[in-house]
């Protein structure tokens, strides 16, 4: 039988052996030496470390540098997923030997790709890829990642194969990223509903009228100094079903994006001149971006000038869509929250789910009790009646297994909510797994009568939310 001293010695030896093993692993840790070899190419180093389809990295380097790299190609062929450290190190040393202008060209391309790496950019790229397209399908199957998909589009635009017409989907993805990021913010955008099914007309004459109308809205802007650009996203799947290799004018358009850029704002800055600080005000460019979905009639106006968005929407409707009538006459959405007053809504949420929605949970309801109060208007010395309401927020912790109506009964003594006005409901949609996106939650907040704020990051999620609310009878369009 071992003594306590012997047991302690054995324990100490085991700890020492474990420490030595850990130290050995730490000493054996490898590095690709990216920052040391390419100190001025941070984004390219990042891209090379992230891309799970290294053949795309090789294509970028070879086409940007107008050279071939057979030694790197051999390393790429055997790579499964991200380039291993020895291969990356070899690639970095090869790139380090290129001329400075070639390095800069590669780094600029890598920077643009990396800028699309957030959730908004990744979903914008994903929305522009079509698995029925042979080239797109190759980067959609595993192993893949958001960097590979964005790099694929960038190569098609900036470094197309010989004899192949350059595409512009990468540029469109950049615009969509900004729009997705700004979609939910009133500081950036306002949304309207217009007549469905109308295709915009943006020929030379229409552009001239559009410029003149915008110039009338901004008197200091010259009509000939307004730059107009249009992008269209077509239904590539429809083109494939009809036997066409590429989208043409007969392919349905899912989304029109029209951008008008002009010197409509003012830049303020200070400058030191002759020993004095001089204030300067110079014209600065701003953009009005119109997003139009013919299939749904949804019109989004993205512009920093919030007060002019309705006027800009009117201009777009009058000129580009060639419709008449005041913007106030456009159909609007209205939400009816009455159905959330009773437990019956729980069964409706189970039985009336649209495709792609697995589950809907009620996380929070806000109820109000309207009442009148007689008082005196002290400024004018007259009796007035004030219309007021007391409010109560009923919330359920996301880990609480009770449904919202059980919470209302247990914690607030409310059998149902029919005696109150429901002013706001917060839901959580569980979206089903999609071919290229895992299952995920989308928070949806509805404020009566027409407020909708959802955390959708993709066009598909946003449309599915609207479809689901309509199916439940919560959303009315008129």
C-alpha positions in Angstrom: 0.0 0.0 0.0 1.4 3.4 -1.1 2.1 6.1 1.4 0.7 9.6 1.2 4.1 10.9 0.1 4.3 8.3 -2.8 0.8 9.2 -3.9 1.7 12.9 -4.0 4.9 12.1 -6.0 2.9 10.2 -8.6 0.3 12.9 -8.8 3.1 15.5 -9.3 4.7 13.4 -12.1 1.3 13.2 -13.9 0.8 16.9 -13.7 4.3 17.6 -14.9 3.8 15.2 -17.9 0.5 16.9 -18.7 2.2 20.4 -18.5 4.9 19.2 -20.8 2.4 17.8 -23.3 0.5 21.1 -23.3 3.7 23.1 -23.7 4.7 20.8 -26.6 1.4 21.4 -28.3 1.7 25.1 -27.9 5.3 25.1 -29.3 4.0 23.0 -32.3 1.3 25.5 -33.1 1.8 26.7 -36.7 1.2 30.0 -38.4 0.7 31.0 -42.0 2.8 34.1 -41.4 0.3 36.2 -43.3 0.8 39.5 -41.5 4.6 39.1 -41.8 4.7 38.1 -45.5 1.9 40.5 -46.7 1.7 43.3 -44.1 -0.2 45.5 -46.6 -2.7 42.9 -47.7 -4.9 42.4 -44.6 -8.1 41.6 -46.5 -6.5 39.1 -48.9 -4.9 37.3 -45.9 -8.4 37.2 -44.3 -10.0 35.9 -47.5 -7.4 33.2 -47.9 -8.0 32.0 -44.4 -11.8 31.9 -44.8 -12.6 30.7 -48.3 -13.6 27.0 -48.3 -13.2 26.9 -52.1 -9.6 27.8 -52.6 -9.8 27.4 -56.3 -11.5 30.8 -56.3 -8.6 32.4 -54.5 -6.2 31.0 -57.1 -8.4 32.3 -59.9 -8.4 35.8 -58.3 -4.6 35.9 -58.0 -4.0 34.5 -61.5 -6.5 36.8 -63.3 -5.6 39.9 -61.3 -1.9 39.4 -61.8 -2.2 38.0 -65.4 -0.1 34.9 -64.6 -0.4 31.2 -63.9 0.7 29.5 -60.7 1.0 25.8 -61.3 2.8 25.2 -58.0 -0.1 26.7 -56.1 -2.7 25.0 -58.3 -1.2 21.6 -57.2 -1.7 22.5 -53.6 -5.3 23.7 -54.3 -6.3 20.5 -56.0 -5.6 18.4 -52.9 -7.1 20.8 -50.4 -10.4 19.9 -48.9 -12.1 23.0 -47.6 -9.9 25.9 -46.4 -6.3 25.9 -47.6 -4.1 24.3 -45.0 -1.4 26.4 -43.4 1.6 25.2 -45.5 -0.4 25.9 -48.7 -1.5 29.4 -47.5 2.1 30.2 -46.6 3.3 29.2 -50.0 0.5 31.3 -51.6 1.4 34.3 -49.5 5.1 34.1 -50.5 4.1 33.9 -54.2 1.9 36.9 -53.9 4.6 38.8 -52.1 6.8 38.5 -55.2 4.2 40.1 -57.5 4.5 43.7 -58.7 3.1 46.3 -56.3 0.2 47.3 -58.6 -0.8 43.6 -58.9 -0.8 43.3 -55.1 -3.0 46.4 -54.8 -5.4 45.1 -57.4 -5.8 41.8 -55.5 -6.2 43.5 -52.1 -8.9 45.9 -53.4 -10.8 42.9 -54.7 -10.4 41.1 -51.4 -11.6 44.1 -49.5 -14.8 44.4 -51.5 -15.5 40.7 -50.9 -14.8 40.9 -47.1 -17.1 43.9 -46.8 -20.0 41.6 -47.7 -19.3 39.2 -44.8 -21.9 40.5 -42.4 -25.4 38.9 -42.2 -27.0 41.4 -44.5 -24.2 41.1 -47.1 -24.3 37.3 -47.0 -28.0 37.1 -47.5 -27.8 39.7 -50.3 -25.3 37.4 -52.1 -27.4 34.3 -51.4 -30.5 35.9 -52.8 -28.7 36.5 -56.1 -27.4 33.0 -56.6 -29.5 30.4 -58.4 -28.8 26.7 -57.8 -30.2 25.9 -61.3 -27.3 27.9 -62.7 -24.3 25.5 -63.2 -21.7 28.1 -62.1 -23.7 29.1 -59.1 -24.5 25.6 -58.1 -20.8 24.8 -57.8 -20.3 27.3 -55.0 -23.6 26.5 -53.3 -22.8 22.8 -52.5 -20.6 22.0 -49.5 -18.0 22.9 -48.6 -19.0 26.5 -49.0 -19.1 29.7 -47.1 -20.2 33.4 -47.4 -16.7 34.5 -48.6 -16.6 31.9 -51.4 -20.1 32.9 -52.6 -19.3 36.6 -52.6 -15.9 36.0 -54.3 -17.6 33.9 -57.0 -19.9 36.9 -57.9 -16.9 39.3 -57.8 -14.9 37.2 -60.2 -17.9 37.0 -62.6 -18.0 40.8 -62.5 -14.4 42.0 -62.4 -12.4 39.0 -63.7 -14.7 37.1 -66.1 -13.3 34.3 -68.3 -12.1 35.1 -71.7 -15.0 35.7 -74.1 -17.6 35.8 -71.3 -19.7 39.0 -70.7 -19.1 40.5 -67.3 -22.1 40.2 -64.8 -23.1 42.9 -62.3 -24.6 40.8 -59.6 -21.8 41.6 -57.1 -22.6 45.3 -57.5 -26.2 44.6 -57.0 -25.4 42.6 -53.8 -23.6 45.6 -52.4 -26.6 47.7 -52.9 -28.9 45.1 -51.4 -26.7 44.9 -48.4 -27.2 48.5 -47.7 -30.9 48.3 -48.3 -31.3 45.3 -46.0 -29.4 47.0 -43.3 -31.5 50.2 -43.6 -34.9 48.6 -44.3 -36.1 48.6 -40.7 -34.8 52.1 -39.8 -37.1 55.1 -40.2 -33.9 57.2 -40.3 -33.1 55.6 -43.7 -36.3 54.4 -45.3 -40.1 54.6 -45.7 -42.4 52.1 -47.3 -45.6 52.2 -49.2 -47.8 49.9 -51.2 -48.7 50.6 -54.8 -50.6 48.9 -57.6 -49.4 45.3 -58.2 -48.1 43.9 -61.5 -47.0 47.2 -63.1 -43.5 47.1 -64.7 -41.6 50.4 -64.5 -40.6 52.2 -67.6 -37.2 53.9 -67.4 -36.3 54.9 -71.0 -34.5 58.2 -71.9 -37.7 60.3 -71.9 -38.8 58.9 -68.5 -35.4 59.6 -67.0 -35.6 63.2 -68.3 -39.0 63.7 -66.7 -37.8 62.0 -63.5 -34.8 64.4 -63.3 -37.0 67.5 -63.8 -39.4 66.4 -61.1 -36.6 65.7 -58.6 -35.1 69.1 -59.5 -38.4 70.8 -58.8 -38.4 69.1 -55.4 -34.8 70.3 -54.8 -34.6 73.8 -56.4 -30.8 74.1 -55.9 -30.2 70.9 -57.9 -29.7 71.1 -61.7 -31.6 68.5 -63.6 -28.7 67.6 -65.8 -26.6 66.9 -62.7 -28.8 64.0 -61.5 -27.4 60.6 -62.2 -29.9 57.8 -62.6 -29.1 54.1 -62.6 -31.3 51.0 -62.7 -30.8 47.4 -61.7 -33.2 44.5 -62.1 -33.3 41.1 -60.4 -35.0 38.6 -62.6 -36.5 35.2 -61.8 -33.7 33.0 -63.0 -35.5 29.8 -62.0 -38.3 30.8 -64.4 -35.8 31.3 -67.2 -34.4 27.8 -66.5 -37.8 26.2 -66.5 -38.5 27.8 -69.9 -35.4 26.3 -71.4 -33.3 29.5 -71.5 -29.7 29.6 -70.5 -29.7 33.2 -69.4 -32.4 35.7 -68.3 -33.8 37.9 -71.0 -36.4 40.6 -71.3 -39.2 37.9 -71.2 -38.0 36.7 -67.8 -40.2 38.1 -64.9 -38.6 40.8 -62.8 -38.7 40.2 -59.0 -37.2 43.5 -57.9 -36.4 46.8 -59.6 -33.9 49.1 -57.9 -33.6 52.6 -59.2 -31.1 55.1 -57.8 -31.1 58.9 -58.3 -27.9 60.6 -57.1 -27.6 64.3 -56.9 -26.1 67.2 -54.9 -29.1 67.6 -52.6 -27.4 68.0 -49.2 -24.7 70.2 -47.8 -21.4 69.3 -46.3 -20.2 71.5 -43.4 -16.5 71.7 -42.6 -13.9 74.1 -41.2 -10.6 75.1 -42.7 -7.6 77.2 -41.4 -6.7 80.0 -43.8 -4.4 82.9 -43.2 -4.4 82.2 -39.5 -8.2 82.1 -39.2 -10.7 79.3 -39.0 -13.1 79.5 -41.9 -16.5 77.7 -42.0 -17.3 76.2 -45.4 -20.6 74.8 -46.8 -20.4 72.9 -50.0 -23.0 70.9 -52.0 -22.8 67.2 -51.2 -24.2 64.2 -53.0 -27.1 62.2 -51.7 -29.1 59.4 -53.1 -32.8 58.5 -53.4 -33.1 54.7 -53.9 -36.4 53.3 -55.0 -37.1 49.6 -54.4 -40.1 48.3 -56.3 -41.5 44.7 -56.3 -44.1 44.3 -59.1 -45.4 41.1 -57.6 -46.4 42.6 -54.2 -46.7 46.3 -55.0 -44.2 47.1 -52.2 -42.3 50.4 -52.8 -39.4 51.3 -50.5 -37.8 54.8 -50.6 -34.4 55.0 -49.1 -33.3 58.6 -48.6 -31.7 60.6 -45.7 -34.2 63.4 -46.3 -37.1 61.9 -44.4 -39.5 64.7 -45.1 -39.2 64.3 -48.8 -39.7 60.5 -49.0 -43.5 60.7 -49.6 -42.9 63.3 -52.4 -40.2 61.1 -53.9 -42.6 58.1 -53.8 -45.2 60.2 -55.5 -42.7 61.1 -58.2 -41.7 57.4 -58.7 -45.4 56.4 -58.9 -46.4 59.2 -61.3 -43.3 59.0 -63.6 -41.9 55.5 -63.5 -45.1 53.5 -62.9 -47.2 56.0 -64.9 -50.0 55.9 -62.4 -52.2 58.8 -61.2 -53.6 59.9 -57.9 -52.3 61.2 -54.6 -49.8 59.2 -52.7 -52.2 59.0 -49.8 -54.5 57.0 -52.0 -52.0 54.2 -52.3 -53.2 51.0 -50.6 -51.8 50.6 -47.1 -51.5 47.8 -44.6 -53.6 47.6 -41.5 -53.2 45.1 -38.7 -56.2 43.7 -36.7 -55.0 42.4 -33.3 -58.4 41.5 -32.0 -57.8 37.8 -32.6 -55.0 37.8 -29.9 -57.6 38.6 -27.2 -58.4 34.9 -26.6 -56.8 31.5 -26.3 -58.3 30.6 -29.7 -55.3 32.3 -31.3 -53.0 29.5 -30.0 -54.9 26.9 -32.1 -54.8 29.1 -35.2 -51.1 29.5 -34.8 -50.8 25.7 -34.9 -53.2 25.0 -37.7 -52.6 27.8 -40.2 -48.8 27.9 -40.7 -47.6 28.7 -44.2 -44.8 26.7 -45.8 -41.4 27.5 -44.3 -42.8 28.4 -40.9 -42.4 25.7 -38.3 -43.8 27.5 -35.2 -45.0 30.8 -33.9 -44.8 31.9 -30.3 -46.5 34.9 -28.6 -43.8 36.6 -26.6 -45.5 39.7 -25.5 -48.8 41.7 -25.7 -49.5 45.3 -24.8 -53.1 46.0 -23.8 -54.8 49.3 -23.1 -58.0 50.5 -21.3 -59.2 53.7 -23.1 -61.1 56.2 -20.9 -62.1 59.9 -20.9 -61.1 62.5 -18.5 -62.8 65.9 -18.0 -60.4 68.8 -17.3 -59.8 72.5 -17.9 -57.7 74.0 -20.6 -55.8 76.5 -18.5 -54.5 78.4 -21.4 -58.0 79.2 -22.8 -60.0 78.8 -19.7 -62.5 76.2 -21.1 -63.6 72.7 -20.2 -62.2 69.9 -22.4 -62.5 66.1 -22.6 -59.2 64.2 -22.8 -59.1 60.8 -24.4 -56.6 58.7 -22.4 -55.6 55.1 -21.9 -53.9 53.1 -19.2 -51.5 50.4 -20.6 -50.2 47.1 -19.4 -47.4 45.1 -20.9 -47.7 41.3 -20.5 -44.5 39.6 -21.3 -43.3 36.0 -21.2 -39.6 35.0 -20.6 -38.4 33.1 -23.6 -37.5 30.2 -21.2 -41.0 30.2 -19.6 -42.9 27.1 -20.7 -46.3 28.8 -20.1 -48.1 30.4 -23.0 -48.9 34.1 -22.9 -52.5 33.7 -21.8 -51.5 31.5 -18.9 -49.1 34.2 -17.9 -51.9 36.8 -18.0 -54.1 34.6 -15.8 -51.4 33.5 -13.3 -49.6 36.8 -12.9 -52.4 39.4 -13.6 -55.6 37.6 -13.0 -56.9 38.1 -16.5 -59.1 35.3 -17.9 -59.0 36.8 -21.4 -58.1 40.2 -23.0 -61.4 40.9 -24.7 -62.2 43.9 -22.5 -59.0 45.7 -23.6 -57.7 47.2 -26.7 -54.6 45.3 -28.0 -52.1 47.9 -29.2 -49.0 45.7 -29.7 -48.1 42.1 -30.1 -44.6 40.6 -30.3 -44.2 37.2 -32.0 -41.3 34.8 -32.7 -41.4 33.0 -36.0 -39.4 29.7 -36.2 -38.3 29.5 -39.8 -37.7 26.0 -41.2 -34.3 24.9 -42.5 -33.7 26.0 -46.1 -31.2 24.5 -48.7 -28.5 27.1 -47.8 -29.6 28.4 -44.5 -30.2 26.7 -41.2 -33.4 27.0 -39.2 -33.6 30.3 -37.4 -35.9 32.7 -35.4 -37.4 35.9 -36.7 -38.8 38.4 -34.2 -41.9 40.2 -35.4 -43.5 43.2 -33.6 -46.9 44.4 -34.7 -48.3 47.8 -33.6 -51.9 48.7 -34.3 -53.0 50.0 -36.7 -50.2 49.7 -39.3 -46.8 49.3 -37.6 -44.7 46.3 -38.5 -41.1 45.8 -37.4 -39.6 42.4 -38.1 -36.0 41.3 -37.9 -36.0 39.6 -41.2 -32.6 39.8 -43.0 -33.7 38.3 -46.2 -36.4 39.0 -48.8 -37.7 35.5 -48.4 -38.2 35.8 -44.7 -39.9 39.2 -45.1 -42.4 37.8 -47.6 -43.0 34.7 -45.5 -43.8 36.9 -42.5 -46.3 39.0 -44.5 -47.9 35.8 -46.0 -48.3 34.3 -42.6 -49.9 37.3 -41.0 -52.3 37.5 -43.9 -53.1 33.8 -43.5 -53.9 34.4 -39.8 -56.3 37.2 -40.7 -54.1 39.7 -38.8 -53.0 41.6 -41.9 -55.4 43.4 -44.2 -54.4 45.1 -47.4 -56.8 47.6 -49.0 
